[in-house]
Amino acid sequence: MNTRKQRFSLLKEPAISVLNQHLIAYPTPSNISYLWGFGSLAGICLIVQIVTGVFLAMHYTPHVDLAFNSVEHIMRDVEGGWLLRYMHANGASMFFIVVHLHIFRGLYYSSYSSPREFVWCIGVVIFLLMIVTAFIGYVLPWGQMSFWGATVITSLASAIPIVGDSIVTWLWGGFSVDNATLNRFFSLHHLLPFLLVGASILHLAALHQYGSNNPLGVAAVDKISFYPYFYVKDLVGWVAFAIFFAFWIFYAPNALGHPDNYIPANPMPTPPHIVPEWYFLPVYAILRSIPDKAGGVAAIALVFICLLALPFLKSMHVRSSSFRPVYQGLFFFLLADCILLGWIGCQPVEAPFVAIGQIASVLFFLFFAITPFLGRVGRIFPKFYEEKENICTLESQVLN
């Protein structure tokens, strides 16, 4: 008995130490705002998606003749099935809303800057995994838009030189989107969320290695323990998010989806306008803006390459946009451009939407092309930036 207690004690002490280090005594900048709560919200969204997905899988049948009817069975016959389905379907949108806000907050406050490059790069990988997981999940209801979305998007892989056609054949499990495709997607949709969990843990560990950034962007800022001071801020964000999430579930459960997906998949009639989920629209608009398939795929790849390269493009030590008015203006310009691309992505492929999408795509990449030069411009006035940062540091020390 004593041996068992000793073993339990040996296991308990490291677990308590890790919990204390990362959730209780974790040194947190005293001036961070509610905008720093989107990371924990994203974790909650991931848990909601995994839990609801597991229960939905208990009643889902991954077969082209039964998938659509099994979803309707969940909605109509399974007790609480409608709630699970709406939580899972709208939860994907909530997940992307939170992650988009998390990304843009990082861009505004330059949270990608040294020494947090690895944190940012893991975050970009998580974002890419989210997109793949959400796309695969969108195919599973096997509605009309699911089928044609899968057909269009998977065929893009054929633009990859040499191995493209082989990749498409493997994804389809044959020579067209059919039952083998659905089974592959169902299996991958179960695997990828657990890869997301692993990447998220790695993301959190990398963040806690150097600590969180702060709105002032300076290192000399007072830090206090996360508990009991900052968990309350996160708790307020969780409650607000729960109210927002509940509104979509109970009052507008189908508003973020496409009505054509309530029509069973049929390979014979092609929808007049194939539109992906709203969170794919900006990237979809960039894809459509280039008439060549290979060029469109390269442009999508370039989006993620730019995001991954961003920490290494920045050449100025000042982080906060409060002291970088030019960068601040470019940030809001990028935000407006992404919203414009989202709107273009749901419009028909015709004039003037094609031309607007092409201009907006060029402007999107222009932001990443200009970013390296902003540091050099800032170095023309180094004394100004250093004085602003020193004043900011002194104010933070006085206030704390």
C-alpha positions as CSV (number, residue, x, y, z in Angstrom):
1,M,0.0,0.0,0.0
2,N,2.8,2.4,0.9
3,T,4.5,1.6,-2.4
4,R,1.3,2.5,-4.3
5,K,1.0,5.8,-2.4
6,Q,4.6,6.6,-3.2
7,R,4.1,5.9,-6.9
8,F,1.0,8.0,-7.0
9,S,2.9,10.8,-5.2
10,L,5.7,10.6,-7.8
11,L,3.2,10.9,-10.6
12,K,1.1,13.6,-8.9
13,E,4.0,16.0,-8.2
14,P,5.1,16.5,-11.9
15,A,1.4,16.9,-13.0
16,I,0.8,19.5,-10.3
17,S,4.0,21.2,-11.1
18,V,3.1,21.5,-14.8
19,L,-0.4,22.7,-14.0
20,N,1.0,25.3,-11.6
21,Q,3.6,26.4,-14.1
22,H,1.3,26.9,-17.1
23,L,-2.1,27.7,-15.6
24,I,-1.7,29.1,-12.1
25,A,1.7,30.8,-11.5
26,Y,2.3,31.5,-15.2
27,P,3.8,35.1,-15.3
28,T,1.4,37.2,-17.3
29,P,1.9,40.9,-18.4
30,S,-0.2,43.0,-16.2
31,N,-1.5,45.2,-19.1
32,I,-2.9,42.6,-21.5
33,S,-6.5,43.1,-22.5
34,Y,-9.5,40.9,-23.4
35,L,-8.0,40.5,-26.9
36,W,-5.5,38.0,-25.4
37,G,-8.4,35.7,-24.5
38,F,-9.0,34.4,-28.0
39,G,-6.4,31.6,-27.6
40,S,-8.3,30.0,-24.7
41,L,-11.5,30.5,-26.6
42,A,-10.0,28.6,-29.6
43,G,-9.2,25.7,-27.3
44,I,-12.8,25.6,-26.0
45,C,-14.0,25.6,-29.7
46,L,-11.7,22.6,-30.4
47,I,-13.0,20.7,-27.5
48,V,-16.6,21.4,-28.5
49,Q,-15.9,20.2,-32.0
50,I,-14.2,17.0,-30.9
51,V,-16.9,16.1,-28.3
52,T,-19.9,16.8,-30.6
53,G,-18.1,15.1,-33.5
54,V,-17.6,11.9,-31.5
55,F,-21.3,11.7,-30.6
56,L,-22.4,12.5,-34.2
57,A,-20.1,9.7,-35.5
58,M,-22.1,7.2,-33.5
59,H,-25.1,7.8,-35.7
60,Y,-23.5,8.8,-39.0
61,T,-23.1,6.3,-41.9
62,P,-20.2,7.0,-44.3
63,H,-21.8,5.6,-47.5
64,V,-23.0,7.6,-50.5
65,D,-26.4,6.0,-50.4
66,L,-26.9,6.5,-46.6
67,A,-24.9,9.5,-45.5
68,F,-27.5,12.2,-46.3
69,N,-30.3,10.2,-44.7
70,S,-28.2,9.4,-41.7
71,V,-27.7,13.1,-41.1
72,E,-31.5,13.6,-41.4
73,H,-31.9,10.7,-39.0
74,I,-29.7,12.5,-36.5
75,M,-31.7,15.7,-36.9
76,R,-35.1,14.1,-36.6
77,D,-34.9,10.8,-34.7
78,V,-31.9,11.0,-32.3
79,E,-32.8,12.6,-29.0
80,G,-30.8,15.8,-28.9
81,G,-29.3,15.1,-32.3
82,W,-30.4,18.4,-33.7
83,L,-28.5,20.2,-31.0
84,L,-25.4,18.1,-31.6
85,R,-25.5,18.8,-35.3
86,Y,-26.1,22.5,-35.0
87,M,-23.4,22.8,-32.4
88,H,-20.9,21.0,-34.6
89,A,-21.9,22.8,-37.9
90,N,-22.0,26.3,-36.3
91,G,-19.1,25.4,-34.0
92,A,-16.8,25.3,-37.1
93,S,-17.8,28.8,-37.9
94,M,-17.3,29.9,-34.3
95,F,-13.9,28.3,-34.3
96,F,-12.8,30.2,-37.4
97,I,-14.2,33.5,-36.1
98,V,-12.2,33.1,-32.9
99,V,-9.0,32.0,-34.8
100,H,-9.3,34.9,-37.3
101,L,-9.6,37.4,-34.5
102,H,-6.6,35.7,-32.8
103,I,-4.5,36.0,-36.0
104,F,-5.4,39.6,-36.6
105,R,-4.7,40.5,-33.0
106,G,-1.3,38.9,-33.5
107,L,-0.7,40.9,-36.7
108,Y,-1.8,44.2,-35.1
109,Y,0.5,43.8,-32.0
110,S,3.3,42.0,-34.0
111,S,3.1,39.0,-31.7
112,Y,5.0,37.1,-34.4
113,S,8.2,39.1,-33.6
114,S,11.3,37.6,-32.1
115,P,11.6,35.6,-29.9
116,R,8.1,34.2,-30.7
117,E,8.7,33.2,-34.3
118,F,8.1,29.5,-33.6
119,V,4.8,30.3,-31.8
120,W,3.5,32.1,-34.9
121,C,4.7,29.4,-37.3
122,I,3.0,26.6,-35.3
123,G,-0.2,28.8,-35.3
124,V,-0.1,29.0,-39.1
125,V,0.2,25.2,-39.3
126,I,-2.8,24.9,-36.9
127,F,-4.7,27.3,-39.2
128,L,-3.9,25.2,-42.2
129,L,-5.0,22.0,-40.4
130,M,-8.2,23.7,-39.4
131,I,-9.0,24.5,-43.1
132,V,-8.3,21.0,-44.2
133,T,-10.4,19.5,-41.4
134,A,-13.3,21.9,-42.0
135,F,-13.3,21.2,-45.7
136,I,-13.4,17.4,-45.2
137,G,-16.1,17.8,-42.6
138,Y,-18.2,19.9,-45.1
139,V,-18.2,17.0,-47.5
140,L,-19.6,14.4,-45.0
141,P,-23.3,15.5,-45.1
142,W,-23.2,14.5,-48.8
143,G,-25.4,17.3,-50.0
144,Q,-25.3,18.9,-53.4
145,M,-22.8,21.6,-52.4
146,S,-20.7,19.1,-50.4
147,F,-20.3,16.8,-53.5
148,W,-19.5,19.6,-55.9
149,G,-17.2,21.4,-53.5
150,A,-15.3,18.1,-53.0
151,T,-15.1,17.6,-56.8
152,V,-13.8,21.1,-57.5
153,I,-11.3,21.5,-54.6
154,T,-9.8,18.0,-54.8
155,S,-9.2,18.4,-58.5
156,L,-7.0,21.3,-57.8
157,A,-4.3,18.9,-56.7
158,S,-3.9,17.8,-60.4
159,A,-2.1,21.1,-60.9
160,I,0.9,19.8,-58.9
161,P,3.6,18.8,-61.3
162,I,4.3,15.0,-61.7
163,V,2.4,13.7,-58.7
164,G,-0.8,15.8,-59.0
165,D,-2.9,13.2,-60.9
166,S,-1.8,10.5,-58.5
167,I,-2.8,12.6,-55.5
168,V,-6.3,13.2,-57.0
169,T,-6.8,9.5,-57.7
170,W,-5.8,8.6,-54.1
171,L,-8.1,11.2,-52.6
172,W,-11.0,10.0,-54.7
173,G,-10.2,6.4,-54.3
174,G,-10.9,5.9,-58.0
175,F,-11.6,8.1,-61.0
176,S,-14.4,10.2,-59.5
177,V,-15.8,11.5,-56.2
178,D,-17.7,8.4,-54.9
179,N,-18.1,6.1,-51.9
180,A,-14.3,5.6,-51.5
181,T,-13.9,9.4,-51.3
182,L,-16.5,9.7,-48.6
183,N,-14.9,6.9,-46.5
184,R,-11.4,8.5,-46.8
185,F,-12.8,11.9,-45.8
186,F,-14.6,10.4,-42.8
187,S,-11.4,8.7,-41.6
188,L,-9.3,11.8,-42.0
189,H,-12.0,13.9,-40.3
190,H,-11.5,11.8,-37.2
191,L,-7.7,11.8,-37.4
192,L,-7.0,15.5,-38.0
193,P,-8.6,17.0,-34.9
194,F,-6.2,15.0,-32.7
195,L,-3.3,16.3,-34.8
196,L,-4.8,19.8,-34.0
197,V,-4.8,18.9,-30.3
198,G,-1.1,18.0,-30.5
199,A,-0.2,21.1,-32.5
200,S,-2.1,23.3,-30.0
201,I,-0.2,21.8,-27.1
202,L,3.0,22.5,-28.9
203,H,1.8,26.0,-29.7
204,L,1.0,26.6,-26.0
205,A,4.3,25.2,-24.8
206,A,6.2,27.5,-27.3
207,L,4.3,30.5,-26.1
208,H,5.0,29.8,-22.4
209,Q,8.7,29.5,-23.1
210,Y,9.1,33.3,-23.6
211,G,5.7,34.5,-22.2
212,S,2.9,36.4,-23.8
213,N,3.3,39.7,-25.7
214,N,1.5,42.8,-24.5
215,P,-0.2,45.8,-26.0
216,L,2.8,48.1,-25.5
217,G,5.2,45.6,-27.2
218,V,7.9,46.2,-24.6
219,A,9.8,43.6,-22.6
220,A,10.1,45.7,-19.4
221,V,6.5,45.3,-18.2
222,D,5.3,44.1,-14.8
223,K,4.1,40.5,-14.7
224,I,1.7,38.8,-12.3
225,S,0.4,35.3,-12.0
226,F,-2.3,34.2,-14.3
227,Y,-4.4,32.9,-11.4
228,P,-6.3,34.5,-9.7
229,Y,-5.9,37.7,-11.7
230,F,-6.4,36.9,-15.4
231,Y,-8.6,33.9,-15.5
232,V,-11.5,36.2,-14.7
233,K,-10.9,38.0,-18.0
234,D,-10.9,34.8,-19.9
235,L,-14.1,33.7,-18.0
236,V,-15.8,36.9,-19.1
237,G,-14.8,36.1,-22.7
238,W,-16.1,32.6,-22.4
239,V,-19.5,33.7,-21.1
240,A,-19.8,36.3,-23.9
241,F,-18.8,33.7,-26.5
242,A,-21.3,31.2,-25.1
243,I,-24.1,33.8,-25.5
244,F,-23.0,34.6,-29.1
245,F,-22.7,30.9,-30.0
246,A,-26.1,30.1,-28.5
247,F,-27.7,32.8,-30.6
248,W,-26.6,31.1,-33.8
249,I,-27.6,27.6,-32.6
250,F,-31.1,28.5,-31.4
251,Y,-32.1,31.5,-33.6
252,A,-30.1,31.2,-36.9
253,P,-28.8,27.6,-37.1
254,N,-28.7,27.5,-40.9
255,A,-27.8,31.1,-41.7
256,L,-24.1,30.3,-42.1
257,G,-24.6,27.3,-44.4
258,H,-25.8,26.9,-48.0
259,P,-29.4,25.9,-48.8
260,D,-28.2,23.6,-51.6
261,N,-26.6,21.3,-49.1
262,Y,-30.1,20.2,-48.0
263,I,-30.4,18.6,-51.4
264,P,-29.0,15.1,-51.7
265,A,-25.8,14.9,-53.7
266,N,-26.4,14.3,-57.4
267,P,-23.5,14.1,-59.9
268,M,-25.7,14.9,-62.9
269,P,-26.9,18.5,-62.4
270,T,-24.2,21.1,-61.6
271,P,-25.1,23.9,-59.3
272,P,-25.2,27.3,-61.1
273,H,-22.8,28.8,-58.5
274,I,-20.5,26.6,-56.3
275,V,-19.8,28.5,-53.1
276,P,-17.7,27.1,-50.2
277,E,-18.3,27.9,-46.5
278,W,-17.8,31.6,-45.6
279,Y,-14.4,31.0,-43.9
280,F,-13.0,29.7,-47.2
281,L,-14.2,32.7,-49.2
282,P,-11.1,35.0,-49.1
283,V,-8.7,32.2,-50.2
284,Y,-11.3,31.0,-52.7
285,A,-11.4,34.5,-54.2
286,I,-7.6,34.5,-54.6
287,L,-7.8,31.1,-56.3
288,R,-10.5,32.4,-58.7
289,S,-8.7,35.6,-59.5
290,I,-6.0,33.6,-61.5
291,P,-7.4,32.0,-64.6
292,D,-4.7,29.3,-64.7
293,K,-5.3,26.3,-62.3
294,A,-1.6,25.9,-61.5
295,G,-1.3,29.6,-60.9
296,G,-4.3,29.6,-58.5
297,V,-2.9,26.7,-56.5
298,A,0.5,28.4,-56.3
299,A,-1.3,31.6,-55.1
300,I,-3.0,29.6,-52.3
301,A,0.3,28.1,-51.3
302,L,1.9,31.6,-51.4
303,V,-0.7,32.8,-48.8
304,F,0.6,30.4,-46.2
305,I,4.2,30.9,-47.2
306,C,3.8,34.6,-46.6
307,L,2.2,34.0,-43.2
308,L,5.0,31.6,-42.3
309,A,7.7,34.0,-43.5
310,L,6.2,37.1,-41.7
311,P,8.3,36.8,-38.5
312,F,11.4,36.7,-40.6
313,L,10.4,39.6,-42.8
314,K,10.0,42.1,-40.0
315,S,13.2,44.1,-39.5
316,M,12.2,46.6,-36.8
317,H,12.5,46.1,-33.1
318,V,9.4,48.2,-32.2
319,R,6.4,45.8,-32.0
320,S,3.3,47.7,-31.0
321,S,1.3,49.4,-33.8
322,S,0.7,52.3,-31.4
323,F,4.2,53.5,-32.3
324,R,4.1,52.5,-36.0
325,P,1.4,54.6,-37.7
326,V,2.3,53.5,-41.2
327,Y,2.1,49.8,-40.2
328,Q,-1.2,50.5,-38.4
329,G,-2.7,52.0,-41.5
330,L,-1.5,49.0,-43.6
331,F,-3.0,46.6,-41.0
332,F,-6.4,48.1,-41.3
333,F,-6.0,48.2,-45.1
334,L,-5.2,44.4,-45.0
335,L,-8.3,43.8,-42.8
336,A,-10.5,45.7,-45.2
337,D,-9.0,43.8,-48.2
338,C,-9.6,40.4,-46.6
339,I,-13.3,41.4,-46.0
340,L,-13.5,42.5,-49.6
341,L,-12.0,39.2,-50.8
342,G,-14.6,37.3,-48.7
343,W,-17.4,39.2,-50.4
344,I,-15.9,38.6,-53.8
345,G,-15.6,34.9,-53.1
346,C,-19.4,34.5,-52.9
347,Q,-20.1,36.5,-56.1
348,P,-20.5,35.0,-59.6
349,V,-17.4,34.6,-61.7
350,E,-18.2,37.5,-64.0
351,A,-17.4,41.2,-64.5
352,P,-16.7,43.3,-62.5
353,F,-16.2,40.8,-59.6
354,V,-13.3,39.1,-61.4
355,A,-11.3,42.3,-61.8
356,I,-12.0,43.4,-58.3
357,G,-10.9,40.0,-57.0
358,Q,-7.6,40.3,-59.0
359,I,-6.9,43.8,-57.6
360,A,-7.7,42.7,-54.0
361,S,-5.5,39.7,-54.4
362,V,-2.5,41.8,-55.5
363,L,-3.1,44.2,-52.6
364,F,-3.2,41.2,-50.2
365,F,0.3,40.1,-51.2
366,L,1.5,43.7,-51.4
367,F,1.1,43.9,-47.6
368,F,3.7,41.2,-47.1
369,A,6.0,42.7,-49.7
370,I,5.9,46.1,-48.0
371,T,6.4,44.8,-44.4
372,P,10.2,44.2,-44.7
373,F,10.8,47.8,-45.8
374,L,8.9,49.4,-42.9
375,G,11.7,48.5,-40.6
376,R,14.2,50.2,-42.8
377,V,12.0,53.3,-42.9
378,G,11.7,53.2,-39.2
379,R,15.5,53.2,-38.9
380,I,15.6,56.7,-40.5
381,F,14.0,58.0,-37.3
382,P,15.4,55.6,-34.7
383,K,15.5,58.3,-32.0
384,F,11.8,58.9,-32.3
385,Y,10.9,55.3,-31.9
386,E,13.3,54.7,-29.1
387,E,11.9,57.7,-27.1
388,K,8.3,56.5,-27.6
389,E,9.2,53.0,-26.5
390,N,11.2,54.4,-23.4
391,I,8.3,56.6,-22.4
392,C,6.0,53.6,-22.8
393,T,8.2,51.5,-20.6
394,L,8.5,54.1,-17.9
395,E,4.7,54.6,-17.9
396,S,4.2,50.9,-17.4
397,Q,6.7,50.8,-14.6
398,V,5.1,53.8,-12.8
399,L,1.5,52.4,-13.2
400,N,2.6,49.0,-11.8
